[in-house]
Amino acid sequence: GGRHRASTTITFGLTGDAELPDRFGAERDNGHYRLRTEEPTRLLHELTDWALSARLELDGLEVTRPSLEDVYLQLTGEDAADEGTQETAP
């Protein structure tokens, strides 16, 4: 279904005043970082290597792959918000 080719999302927080280097290209929201990648193993290796060398913890680290529904909506161009407003034929 294309799930294996869709972007994986990696989210985490950092303790104290630590800042993630720009090279990771992360989005920041409410103190948490979000990275999207098609190469999660490579990115996790780089991320954890950086955190270990900086002696930091990646608080609440989560690695999330899109669900089959997410992939379907992406392939069909539908927005998840539109899903509940579609009418079904009788």
Phi and psi in degrees as a GROMACS rama.xvg file:
@    title "Ramachandran Plot"
@    xaxis  label "Phi"
@    yaxis  label "Psi"
@TYPE xy
91.3401  0.00627565  GLY-2
-61.4644  -36.2343  ARG-3
-69.5775  -16.1034  HIS-4
-99.3833  -9.06639  ARG-5
-78.6145  158.919  ALA-6
-66.1682  139.704  SER-7
-95.5974  141.746  THR-8
-107.885  131.554  THR-9
-117.193  123.667  ILE-10
-126.071  149.121  THR-11
-172.133  166.83  PHE-12
-119.303  164.01  GLY-13
-121.244  145.002  LEU-14
-83.0769  156.63  THR-15
62.1373  -142.017  GLY-16
-96.5834  15.0851  ASP-17
-64.1996  143.527  ALA-18
-126.006  137.597  GLU-19
-76.2923  133.162  LEU-20
-59.6881  147.618  PRO-21
-59.8176  -25.4679  ASP-22
-60.0389  -19.4173  ARG-23
-80.6394  -17.7982  PHE-24
61.5013  40.9274  GLY-25
-85.2062  151.431  ALA-26
-91.3791  147.726  GLU-27
-122.089  132.886  ARG-28
-146.657  118.285  ASP-29
50.9053  44.2679  ASN-30
80.6684  -0.272464  GLY-31
-111.733  147.41  HIS-32
-101.137  147.536  TYR-33
-132.172  125.35  ARG-34
-119.157  141.346  LEU-35
-119.786  136.2  ARG-36
-153.761  153.391  THR-37
-96.658  -3.33981  GLU-38
-126.727  69.3193  GLU-39
-63.2849  -35.7338  PRO-40
-64.9454  -45.7224  THR-41
-63.1642  -47.6253  ARG-42
-65.0743  -41.4709  LEU-43
-62.4696  -37.7483  LEU-44
-62.0324  -48.1949  HIS-45
-62.9854  -42.0483  GLU-46
-65.8521  -47.5393  LEU-47
-70.0564  -33.3382  THR-48
-61.8783  -44.961  ASP-49
-61.6092  -46.9861  TRP-50
-63.0697  -41.5488  ALA-51
-64.3005  -43.7102  LEU-52
-69.1143  -26.9094  SER-53
-89.5541  -1.13569  ALA-54
57.0487  47.6894  ARG-55
-119.944  155.003  LEU-56
-101.859  145.056  GLU-57
-95.6764  88.9001  LEU-58
-65.1206  132.892  ASP-59
64.4144  31.5909  GLY-60
-57.5465  125.508  LEU-61
-133.383  138.107  GLU-62
-119.917  118.553  VAL-63
-124.917  125.877  THR-64
-97.4859  150.413  ARG-65
-66.891  148.043  PRO-66
-75.3394  167.695  SER-67
-60.5816  -34.89  LEU-68
-64.6026  -42.4701  GLU-69
-58.8236  -44.7191  ASP-70
-64.1543  -43.8717  VAL-71
-58.9674  -47.9524  TYR-72
-63.1192  -36.3938  LEU-73
-67.5821  -42.2332  GLN-74
-67.8106  -35.4246  LEU-75
-89.6606  -7.94659  THR-76
77.7317  12.6939  GLY-77
-85.0387  148.745  GLU-78
-96.1973  139.236  ASP-79
-56.9648  -32.1105  ALA-80
-68.451  -29.6189  ALA-81
-75.0868  -22.2614  ASP-82
-55.818  -43.8674  GLU-83
-75.5792  -13.6466  GLY-84
-99.7293  -1.28093  THR-85
-76.138  140.602  GLN-86
-93.5416  148.057  GLU-87
-106.87  145.565  THR-88
-72.3358  144.068  ALA-89
